[in-house]
Every structure is written in C-alpha cells, then in structure tokens.
Amino acid sequence: MTQLDAGPSTERAADTTAGGGKGLGGNSVGLLGSAVIGVSTVAPVYCLTSTLGSTAGEVGLQMPAVFLAGFLPMLLVAFAYRELNKVMPDCGTSFTWTVKAFGPRVGWMCGWGLVIATIIVLSNLAGVATSYFWLLAGEITNSTSVAALDDNKAVHIVTCLVLIAAATAISYRGMTATKGVQYTLVGLQLVVLAVFVAMAVAKAGSADFAATSVDFSWSWLNPFSVQSFGAFTAGLSLSIFMYWGWDTCLTANEETIGSDKTPGRAALIAMVVLVGSYLATGVAAQMVVGSGGKGLGLANPETSDNVFAALAGPVMGPTLGILLFIAVLASAAASLQTTFIPVARTVLAMSTYEALPASYARVHPKFRTPGRATVTAGVATGVFYTVMTLVSEHVLVDTIYALGLMICFYYALTAFACAWYFKAELRGSVRDFAFKGLFPLLGGVLLSAVFVKTLVDMWNPAYGSGSSVFGVGSVFVIGVGLLLVGFVIMLVMARRSPSFFRGEVLNRQTPVLVVEE
C-alpha cells in the first residue's frame, strides 16, 4: 500500500486504486460497467415517469429546454468531480473533498446532504417499484382488483419493504454482483424508451391523438420562453433531480479500474446518455399528448406523478405497453440496488475519518463491501418511506421537490470546493483555469441560485403537492427539517469525536491511501 500526498500538484500513476485504504474490493469495475452503474443509479425511465408531468405543469412546452438547462450545471459540476477525483480518488467524494477544501464542519454537512438525498431517492425508488409491481401484476392477470392492491397502504408498505430488503441484500454482496445485474436492466430501459419515442412520434397528429397532439417547435428548446422565473426554477429543480446519481461513478472510484481517470470519464458518458434520452422522450411525449392539464396531457394532476402508467396503453398498445411497465419497474429496481453504493461508501468514509461512529467503517471480509453501512441505509430507507407514506398522501411529489434542494446543496459545495482547492493552480494553464476554476465555480453559482430560489418558494404550501404543516409548505418542512437534523447530529458527533472536528484526522495534508496494481 502506498501513501500519495493529496495536494493539488500530485501526479498519480495510471491504473491505481485506493481500495486497500478502506478494505473495498479494488479493480472490480471498468469504464463500461462504471458508466452503466451511473445511468442505472439515475434510473432514466423512473425519473421520466415521475417528473415529466410535474415539469410540464411548471414550464409547459418548454420542458425540453428545462432538461437542457438542468444538464448545464450538472456538466459543470461533473468537471469539478473529475478534477478532484484525479488527485483524491476517495469513496467519500463530496465529503472528503469539501473537508480538505473548507474544513470538517462544512465537509460534514456536505456529506450529510449526500446521505439524506440518497435516503430520500431510495424511498421514492422503492415506492415507484412497488406501484409498478402491482400495476404490472394487474396487467398480466387482467385483473383490476390485483392492480388495486397498490392502493392498500398495508400491502403497499409491506411490498415496498420487501423490495428494499432485496436491493440491500444484492448491494451487500458487492460491486461485481451489482454490475452483472445492471447491464440487462439498463439495456432494457434504453430499448423500451427508444420504442416509446418512435411510436409516440409516429402517432402524433393521428386521429386517436388529434385532440392533444402538438407540432414540434424549436421554441421548446428556448428556456427564455418560460412564463416566469419562479416556474423556471421549479422546473429546473425537478430537472436537476433527473440527473442526480451520475456521481455514483465517482463514489465507486476505489473499486474501479484506473480509479484516477475512469470514474470521471464514466460520469461524462452517463450524462450524455441521460440528456439524449430525456430530450428525445420529452419531445416525443409532448408531440403526441401535449403538456396540458386535461385528458392524457402531461400536466394532468391525476396522472402527472406517474405519466407512463397513463401513456403506456394509448401510445404503445396493450401488448407493447406492458414493456413500458416492465421498464419502469426494472428502472426503479435497478436504481434501488445501485443507489446504495454512494450512501454506503460515503458513510464508510465518514466513519473511517472518525466523523461517524467507528462501527460503520467495517468492511465485509468476503464481499469487501461496507456491510453495516449498507444495511443501515436499507433500514433508514424503509423507516423513512413508511413514516412518510403514513403521514402524507403526496409523499412522492413532496420528497422529490425536497430532493432537489439537497442535490443543489451538496453539489454546489463540491463545485466550490474544487475551485478553492485548486486556487493556486488556476494560473498554470488555460485548461486548469477552465476545468479547475471557471467551470466548477459557474456550476456552483447556478446551483446555489436554484437552492436559494427554491428555499424561498417552497415556504408557500402551493409549492409541490400543495400540502402544509402549520401553514408552512410541506416541501420546506421536509427539506429544511432534514438539513437541521443533520446539523444536530453533527453537534453530537463533535462531542463524541472532537479530533475530527479539530481537523486532526482529515485535512488538506492528509495522504491518500492507494494500492499499487
């Protein structure tokens, strides 16, 4: 095992991995596998069925433009991740990097933002997977009573907990098991999306869709045509959520072949695949059913939180429509499995550096995974979803909106950390100035603007599902409340682990542990 200085000028040898530093299984995933895991974690079909309607409801026909606008800050932040990963391929990613740039308290809250965002999205993934499990069962059996079992809270929650337990078990067994399942599931998603897009474009303007079809216009790609800045930021927050998860490629860096370069390249590949899929599907869906609030229109409040359930039959027919149900189920299930990667490895890193209890630093001797952290994440997900389902009828909508706040929070901090960490190198070359300073800084500013605007808007109960707690929007209560919970836990850990918070365990000079191949 070799210790490499973590300073900005560090030049890492090619094809090294840091897995030995924490006991993870190094060299488990290559470029393709890493990119597939990134796409799988984002879960494009799940994201589309969950947010196409909500985004159309906010920005109308400018939905494709908002997808592009959401891609821009994600791309800029991806450059920050790539540059930081080159010199510090640590599975703690945002947590480790922001500690080195800004100190232990900012870094701890950044790590908490990543962890709680992951718990939120895991709960949503499990909920969508559960709904489509029963919808698919109803389609296969041709029984409305079977499909209606999803409306039974007890049945829904039990099914959801079973799916969470299964995903936790697979993730517990390691990256190789995770990667093997993903190739088929991601391939299925992309193929079914391609079929949906082709059939939607072909049927646009036909007699069956004459009342809703809209002719394509290049103005759909113009973000300045959105009716208000508030609507734009609300749509942008949803769009940013749709790209969340690509950084799983970086979180698995200690288990990737060529840990200094491969994860960054995989993240960029994943993002290109995602933006192409989103634009094609958004445009095709608007062409065939429009973005209105009635009938099959994407913004219909009765179907906007699950668009593909309404469009599968009309667009693809009763037989092929089942494929779309299968694709959504596969998308949610696959992402449910891979999304355990970032939360478990962030918790592992935080525990290794004494920011969390030492027990979470245990790695399974056979599978070489953070077993305790993975199981804890699974339990937390199950508890969170159960509580939210019992408390709120609109849990999916409100938690997705709250998730956008969390994503902006920790992505922006990571982007700023990159610019600050490399500040001494920015005059070295045009490339260093652009990729280590300018691009990350712009990405951080954009995400911070969305964070602040979203924070202000979500105070209003009309934001999200329209529900409230003592007159305050439930999205605000969920988002801000979870950040405050993290702050309280940080204060507790500061008393239990003062050495970390004094900067004695992890700081700018802390060496990176790597294993030579």
CORNORWO-V297580 format. One record per helix or strand. SS is the DSSP state (h for helix, s for strand). FROM is the first residue (numbers start at 1). LEN is the number of residues. Records with the same first field share a line. If there is no record, write none. Layout:
SS->FROM-LEN + FROM-LEN
This chain:
s->2-3 + 17-1 + 29-1 + 256-1 + 468-2 + 472-2 + 512-4
h->19-3 + 31-12 + 44-44 + 94-9 + 104-38 + 144-8 + 153-20 + 175-29 + 207-3 + 218-4 + 223-3 + 229-15 + 248-4 + 253-3 + 262-28 + 307-32 + 340-13 + 358-4 + 371-21 + 395-27 + 423-3 + 430-28 + 474-23 + 498-4
